[in-house]
Amino acid sequence: MYVEKKFSAGTIIIHLLIALYALFCILPFFLILITSFASERSIALRGYTFFPAEWSVEAYKMIFGQNSTVLRGYGISLLVTSLGTFLAVSITYCAGYTLANKLCKYRNGLALYFFITMVFSAGLVPWYLVSRTIHAFNNIWALIVPSLIFSPYNLFLVRNFIRGIPDTLNESARIDGADEITIAFRIYLPLCLPVLATVGLFYAIGYWNNYFNAVMLVNDSKIHPLQMLLFNIQSTISGMNRMVSGAMVTPPRESFKMAASIITMGPIVLLYPFLQRYFVKGMIVGAVKG
């Protein structure tokens, strides 16, 4: 049976407002993309504009030019982000399941222990010394392990989500003879995908944007992540001028910043649509229940 859809004036106005808001959200990304292809002289004359006076790919040539290590840094960042996120989510889920399990005798004391770390921090020096002690220094693990310890906020988000699952499910599984590992990974884990996708996105963004570990713990430039390499290039061109055919040429400082933004935001922008359907549900349920 065909039902004719009727659109009221209010519905049309709401759709137009939403479309206008979406357009305003997208426009800055287009501005960054266009500016990355603008010449430095055009940016100096017109500033950031959708219609630059002169186009140039000089910024991308500096990033992906001859003897560039950016592609290697891209691979290192992808490896660190993928492996670090997987390990961090796994640890967070195991800890959250333990704290939500009523059979864990000291779960409230452990929860208080983790909560204290949200209020007090030991500081940078102990963090550095511990990283050196566990040999997370000047190797690929220096980019993963120091950031691997789960965030207490993510831990409590997962714990509250698991608390919202009916206890009868756990009891039924035990009556059927399921052990703790089976209950945790074959019954509860699939139900926790929304909240795990949420904390996974948090961890992925943190790993992808992290260059502090490389600054503090990595001396070997061969294992520098993408963000560290782009930071070094940006620092190099900040005070550099070049002579081309007897004329002084200013390097593309501003367009380089925009090109670096386009390169670094790519994986996260592509990842978010796949996790969007889980993201909102995980945030709402995990933050409210418990």
BAVEX-856593 format. One record per residue (C-alpha): residue in three letters; residue number from 1; x, y, z. Coordinates in steps of 0.25 Angstrom, whole numbers, padded with zeros to 4 digits. Each point is the difference from the previous one (the first is absolute). Example, Ala and Ser with C-alpha at 12.3 -4.5 7.8 and 13.67 -1.06 7.14 Angstrom:
BEGIN
BAVEX,ALA,1,0049,-0018,0031
BAVEX,SER,2,0006,0014,-0002
//
This chain:
BEGIN
BAVEX,MET,1,0000,0000,0000
BAVEX,TYR,2,0006,0013,-0004
BAVEX,VAL,3,-0001,0011,0010
BAVEX,GLU,4,0003,0014,-0004
BAVEX,LYS,5,0010,0008,0008
BAVEX,LYS,6,-0005,0014,0005
BAVEX,PHE,7,0011,0010,0004
BAVEX,SER,8,-0005,0011,0008
BAVEX,ALA,9,0006,0014,0000
BAVEX,GLY,10,0007,-0003,0014
BAVEX,THR,11,0006,-0013,-0005
BAVEX,ILE,12,0006,0007,-0012
BAVEX,ILE,13,0006,0011,0008
BAVEX,ILE,14,0006,-0010,0010
BAVEX,HIS,15,0006,-0007,-0012
BAVEX,LEU,16,0006,0013,-0006
BAVEX,LEU,17,0006,0004,0013
BAVEX,ILE,18,0006,-0014,0002
BAVEX,ALA,19,0006,0001,-0014
BAVEX,LEU,20,0005,0014,0002
BAVEX,TYR,21,0007,-0004,0013
BAVEX,ALA,22,0006,-0012,-0007
BAVEX,LEU,23,0005,0009,-0010
BAVEX,PHE,24,0007,0009,0010
BAVEX,CYS,25,0006,-0012,0006
BAVEX,ILE,26,0006,-0005,-0013
BAVEX,LEU,27,0005,0014,-0005
BAVEX,PRO,28,0012,0001,0009
BAVEX,PHE,29,0005,-0014,-0006
BAVEX,PHE,30,-0001,0005,-0014
BAVEX,LEU,31,0007,0013,0004
BAVEX,ILE,32,0011,-0008,0006
BAVEX,LEU,33,0001,-0008,-0013
BAVEX,ILE,34,0000,0011,-0009
BAVEX,THR,35,0010,0008,0008
BAVEX,SER,36,0009,-0012,-0001
BAVEX,PHE,37,0001,0002,-0015
BAVEX,ALA,38,0002,0015,0000
BAVEX,SER,39,0013,0007,-0002
BAVEX,GLU,40,0007,0007,0012
BAVEX,ARG,41,-0001,0013,-0008
BAVEX,SER,42,-0015,-0002,-0002
BAVEX,ILE,43,-0002,-0002,0015
BAVEX,ALA,44,0008,0012,0004
BAVEX,LEU,45,-0009,0009,-0010
BAVEX,ARG,46,-0014,-0006,0003
BAVEX,GLY,47,0002,-0008,0012
BAVEX,TYR,48,-0008,-0013,0002
BAVEX,THR,49,-0011,0000,-0012
BAVEX,PHE,50,-0008,-0009,-0008
BAVEX,PHE,51,0006,0006,-0013
BAVEX,PRO,52,0015,0002,0001
BAVEX,ALA,53,0007,0009,-0010
BAVEX,GLU,54,0010,-0011,-0003
BAVEX,TRP,55,0000,-0015,0002
BAVEX,SER,56,0013,-0008,0004
BAVEX,VAL,57,0003,-0014,0004
BAVEX,GLU,58,0013,0004,0007
BAVEX,ALA,59,-0005,-0004,0014
BAVEX,TYR,60,-0002,-0014,-0005
BAVEX,LYS,61,0013,0000,-0007
BAVEX,MET,62,0007,0003,0013
BAVEX,ILE,63,-0008,-0011,0007
BAVEX,PHE,64,0001,-0011,-0010
BAVEX,GLY,65,0013,0005,-0008
BAVEX,GLN,66,0012,-0008,-0002
BAVEX,ASN,67,0007,-0007,0012
BAVEX,SER,68,-0013,0003,0008
BAVEX,THR,69,-0002,-0008,0012
BAVEX,VAL,70,-0015,0003,0001
BAVEX,LEU,71,-0005,-0012,-0006
BAVEX,ARG,72,0008,-0009,0010
BAVEX,GLY,73,-0005,0009,0011
BAVEX,TYR,74,-0014,-0002,-0005
BAVEX,GLY,75,0002,-0015,0001
BAVEX,ILE,76,0006,0001,0014
BAVEX,SER,77,-0012,0008,0005
BAVEX,LEU,78,-0010,-0010,-0006
BAVEX,LEU,79,0007,-0011,0007
BAVEX,VAL,80,0001,0007,0013
BAVEX,THR,81,-0015,0004,0000
BAVEX,SER,82,-0005,-0013,-0005
BAVEX,LEU,83,0008,-0009,0010
BAVEX,GLY,84,-0001,0010,0012
BAVEX,THR,85,-0015,0002,-0002
BAVEX,PHE,86,-0002,-0015,0000
BAVEX,LEU,87,0008,-0002,0012
BAVEX,ALA,88,-0006,0012,0008
BAVEX,VAL,89,-0014,-0004,-0003
BAVEX,SER,90,0003,-0015,0004
BAVEX,ILE,91,0006,0004,0013
BAVEX,THR,92,-0011,0010,0003
BAVEX,TYR,93,-0011,-0010,-0003
BAVEX,CYS,94,0006,-0010,0009
BAVEX,ALA,95,0002,0010,0011
BAVEX,GLY,96,-0014,0005,-0002
BAVEX,TYR,97,-0006,-0014,0000
BAVEX,THR,98,0007,-0004,0013
BAVEX,LEU,99,-0005,0013,0007
BAVEX,ALA,100,-0014,-0003,-0004
BAVEX,ASN,101,0000,-0014,0004
BAVEX,LYS,102,-0007,-0002,0013
BAVEX,LEU,103,0009,-0012,0003
BAVEX,CYS,104,0012,0008,0001
BAVEX,LYS,105,0002,0002,0015
BAVEX,TYR,106,0008,0013,0000
BAVEX,ARG,107,-0006,0007,-0013
BAVEX,ASN,108,-0004,0012,0008
BAVEX,GLY,109,0014,0002,0006
BAVEX,LEU,110,0006,-0002,-0014
BAVEX,ALA,111,-0010,0010,-0006
BAVEX,LEU,112,0005,0010,0011
BAVEX,TYR,113,0014,-0003,-0003
BAVEX,PHE,114,-0002,0004,-0015
BAVEX,PHE,115,-0008,0012,0003
BAVEX,ILE,116,0011,0006,0008
BAVEX,THR,117,0008,0000,-0012
BAVEX,MET,118,-0010,0009,-0007
BAVEX,VAL,119,0002,0011,0012
BAVEX,PHE,120,0015,-0002,0002
BAVEX,SER,121,0012,-0001,-0009
BAVEX,ALA,122,0014,-0005,0003
BAVEX,GLY,123,0006,0010,-0010
BAVEX,LEU,124,0009,-0001,-0012
BAVEX,VAL,125,0013,-0005,0007
BAVEX,PRO,126,-0006,-0013,0005
BAVEX,TRP,127,-0006,-0003,-0013
BAVEX,TYR,128,0013,0002,-0007
BAVEX,LEU,129,0008,-0009,0010
BAVEX,VAL,130,-0011,-0011,-0001
BAVEX,SER,131,0001,0000,-0015
BAVEX,ARG,132,0015,-0001,0000
BAVEX,THR,133,-0001,-0011,0010
BAVEX,ILE,134,-0009,-0009,-0008
BAVEX,HIS,135,0008,0003,-0012
BAVEX,ALA,136,-0010,0008,-0007
BAVEX,PHE,137,0010,0009,-0006
BAVEX,ASN,138,0006,0003,-0014
BAVEX,ASN,139,-0009,-0011,-0006
BAVEX,ILE,140,-0014,-0002,-0005
BAVEX,TRP,141,-0005,-0004,0013
BAVEX,ALA,142,0004,0014,0006
BAVEX,LEU,143,-0012,0005,-0009
BAVEX,ILE,144,-0010,-0010,0005
BAVEX,VAL,145,0003,-0005,0014
BAVEX,PRO,146,0001,0014,0008
BAVEX,SER,147,-0014,0003,-0006
BAVEX,LEU,148,-0006,-0014,0002
BAVEX,ILE,149,-0004,0001,0014
BAVEX,PHE,150,-0015,0002,-0001
BAVEX,SER,151,-0007,0014,0003
BAVEX,PRO,152,-0008,-0001,0013
BAVEX,TYR,153,-0011,0007,-0007
BAVEX,ASN,154,-0001,-0010,-0011
BAVEX,LEU,155,0001,-0011,0010
BAVEX,PHE,156,-0012,0005,0008
BAVEX,LEU,157,-0008,0002,-0013
BAVEX,VAL,158,0002,-0015,-0003
BAVEX,ARG,159,-0003,-0004,0014
BAVEX,ASN,160,-0013,0008,0000
BAVEX,PHE,161,-0004,-0006,-0013
BAVEX,ILE,162,0002,-0014,0005
BAVEX,ARG,163,-0008,0003,0012
BAVEX,GLY,164,-0012,0003,-0008
BAVEX,ILE,165,0000,-0014,-0006
BAVEX,PRO,166,-0010,-0009,0008
BAVEX,ASP,167,0006,-0009,0010
BAVEX,THR,168,-0009,-0011,-0004
BAVEX,LEU,169,0008,-0002,-0012
BAVEX,ASN,170,0013,-0003,0008
BAVEX,GLU,171,-0008,-0009,0009
BAVEX,SER,172,-0006,-0008,-0011
BAVEX,ALA,173,0013,-0002,-0007
BAVEX,ARG,174,0006,-0005,0013
BAVEX,ILE,175,-0012,-0010,0002
BAVEX,ASP,176,0003,-0005,-0014
BAVEX,GLY,177,0015,-0002,0004
BAVEX,ALA,178,0007,0011,-0006
BAVEX,ASP,179,0013,0005,0006
BAVEX,GLU,180,0005,0014,0003
BAVEX,ILE,181,0007,0001,-0013
BAVEX,THR,182,-0011,-0005,-0009
BAVEX,ILE,183,-0010,0010,0007
BAVEX,ALA,184,0010,0012,-0001
BAVEX,PHE,185,0004,-0002,-0015
BAVEX,ARG,186,-0011,-0008,-0006
BAVEX,ILE,187,-0013,0006,0006
BAVEX,TYR,188,0004,0014,0006
BAVEX,LEU,189,0010,0004,-0010
BAVEX,PRO,190,-0010,0000,-0012
BAVEX,LEU,191,-0010,0008,0008
BAVEX,CYS,192,0011,0010,0004
BAVEX,LEU,193,0004,0004,-0015
BAVEX,PRO,194,-0007,0014,0001
BAVEX,VAL,195,0008,0004,0012
BAVEX,LEU,196,0013,-0006,-0005
BAVEX,ALA,197,-0002,0007,-0013
BAVEX,THR,198,-0001,0013,0008
BAVEX,VAL,199,0012,-0002,0009
BAVEX,GLY,200,0008,-0006,-0013
BAVEX,LEU,201,-0003,0013,-0007
BAVEX,PHE,202,0006,0008,0012
BAVEX,TYR,203,0012,-0008,0000
BAVEX,ALA,204,0002,0000,-0015
BAVEX,ILE,205,0000,0015,0000
BAVEX,GLY,206,0009,0001,0012
BAVEX,TYR,207,0011,-0009,-0007
BAVEX,TRP,208,-0002,0006,-0013
BAVEX,ASN,209,0003,0014,0005
BAVEX,ASN,210,0010,-0004,0010
BAVEX,TYR,211,0014,0006,-0003
BAVEX,PHE,212,0004,0002,0015
BAVEX,ASN,213,0005,-0014,0002
BAVEX,ALA,214,0009,0001,-0012
BAVEX,VAL,215,0006,0013,0005
BAVEX,MET,216,0003,-0005,0014
BAVEX,LEU,217,0003,-0015,-0003
BAVEX,VAL,218,0005,-0002,-0015
BAVEX,ASN,219,0013,0005,-0005
BAVEX,ASP,220,0000,-0008,-0013
BAVEX,SER,221,-0006,0008,-0011
BAVEX,LYS,222,-0003,-0013,-0007
BAVEX,ILE,223,-0011,-0003,0009
BAVEX,HIS,224,-0006,0014,0002
BAVEX,PRO,225,-0015,0000,-0003
BAVEX,LEU,226,-0007,0009,-0010
BAVEX,GLN,227,-0003,0011,0009
BAVEX,MET,228,0014,0001,0005
BAVEX,LEU,229,0006,0001,-0014
BAVEX,LEU,230,-0010,0010,-0004
BAVEX,PHE,231,0004,0008,0012
BAVEX,ASN,232,0014,-0001,-0004
BAVEX,ILE,233,-0002,0005,-0014
BAVEX,GLN,234,-0009,0012,0005
BAVEX,SER,235,0011,0004,0009
BAVEX,THR,236,0010,-0001,-0011
BAVEX,ILE,237,-0007,0009,-0010
BAVEX,SER,238,-0004,0010,0010
BAVEX,GLY,239,0013,0008,-0001
BAVEX,MET,240,0004,-0005,-0014
BAVEX,ASN,241,0001,0007,-0013
BAVEX,ARG,242,0004,-0005,-0013
BAVEX,MET,243,0007,0005,-0012
BAVEX,VAL,244,-0006,-0004,-0014
BAVEX,SER,245,0006,0006,-0013
BAVEX,GLY,246,0006,0011,0008
BAVEX,ALA,247,-0013,0004,0007
BAVEX,MET,248,-0003,-0002,0014
BAVEX,VAL,249,-0012,-0009,0002
BAVEX,THR,250,-0008,-0002,0013
BAVEX,PRO,251,-0003,-0014,0004
BAVEX,PRO,252,-0015,-0003,0001
BAVEX,ARG,253,-0002,0001,0015
BAVEX,GLU,254,-0015,0003,0001
BAVEX,SER,255,-0004,-0010,-0011
BAVEX,PHE,256,0009,-0010,0006
BAVEX,LYS,257,-0008,0001,0013
BAVEX,MET,258,-0013,-0003,-0008
BAVEX,ALA,259,0006,-0011,-0008
BAVEX,ALA,260,0005,-0007,0013
BAVEX,SER,261,-0014,0002,0006
BAVEX,ILE,262,-0006,-0007,-0012
BAVEX,ILE,263,0010,-0012,0001
BAVEX,THR,264,-0001,-0002,0015
BAVEX,MET,265,-0015,0001,0001
BAVEX,GLY,266,-0003,-0010,-0011
BAVEX,PRO,267,0000,-0013,0007
BAVEX,ILE,268,-0008,0005,0012
BAVEX,VAL,269,-0011,0006,-0010
BAVEX,LEU,270,-0001,-0013,-0007
BAVEX,LEU,271,0000,-0008,0013
BAVEX,TYR,272,-0012,0008,0006
BAVEX,PRO,273,-0011,-0004,-0009
BAVEX,PHE,274,0002,-0015,0003
BAVEX,LEU,275,-0001,0003,0015
BAVEX,GLN,276,-0011,0010,0000
BAVEX,ARG,277,-0011,-0009,0002
BAVEX,TYR,278,0006,-0006,0012
BAVEX,PHE,279,0006,0013,0005
BAVEX,VAL,280,-0012,0008,0005
BAVEX,LYS,281,-0006,-0013,0006
BAVEX,GLY,282,0012,-0003,0008
BAVEX,MET,283,0002,0014,0005
BAVEX,ILE,284,-0015,0001,0005
BAVEX,VAL,285,-0001,-0014,0006
BAVEX,GLY,286,0014,-0001,0006
BAVEX,ALA,287,-0001,0014,0006
BAVEX,VAL,288,-0014,-0001,0006
BAVEX,LYS,289,-0002,-0015,0005
BAVEX,GLY,290,0007,-0005,0013
//
